[in-house]
Amino acid sequence: MEEEIVNRVTASPLVTFNLEEYNPAGEIAEIDLKDILFQGLILREKDLRDFIKTHDWSGYRDKNVAIFCSADAVIPTWAYMLIGIALQPFAGKTVFGSRNDLLARLFEEKLQSVNWEQFQDKKVVIKGCSEVHVPESAYLYAAARLRPLAASIMYGEPCSTVPLYKRPK
């Protein structure tokens, strides 16, 4: 007599929260001010203003742009502001920081629209493996929002999870 094989994962009450579903739309571009520095060390206002006048800003149309300087140079705050103002008519979102900083901000904005109450008293697995890059900050944000609501929080896949939190009884 054959015993029926039961898939305990699909029969479990686990709810999977997949951060990949909140991957922000839009292309990401970067502007590294190191390319404008005089001798790779100093930002001169005239060079920056010339760059702003001659640069083709239309290439950033509808893109999300990270503005930063990868060189070890002191960049005045107004320089980032000038670049941001030049981008404003074209870019979707501009942030000071790296590509990952921008991605973190975009994920957080998308996650703010989640109806977190749907996870009240649920056993939630925050899906770990994804095909797109999800910044660690998005995982932290999701865990923080789930903690007051969920009965338990796990990380990974429903078949193999790492327990993160279990509400005391």
Secondary structure, 3 states (H helix, E strand, C coil): CCCCCCCHHHHCCEEEECHHHHCCCCCEEEEEHHHHCECCCECCHHHHHHHHHHCCHHHHCCCEEEEECCCCCCCCHHHHHHHHHHHCCCCCCEEECCHHHHHHHHHHHHHCCCCHHHHCCCEEEEECCCCCCCCHHHHHHHHHHHCCCCCEEEEEECCEEEEEEECCC
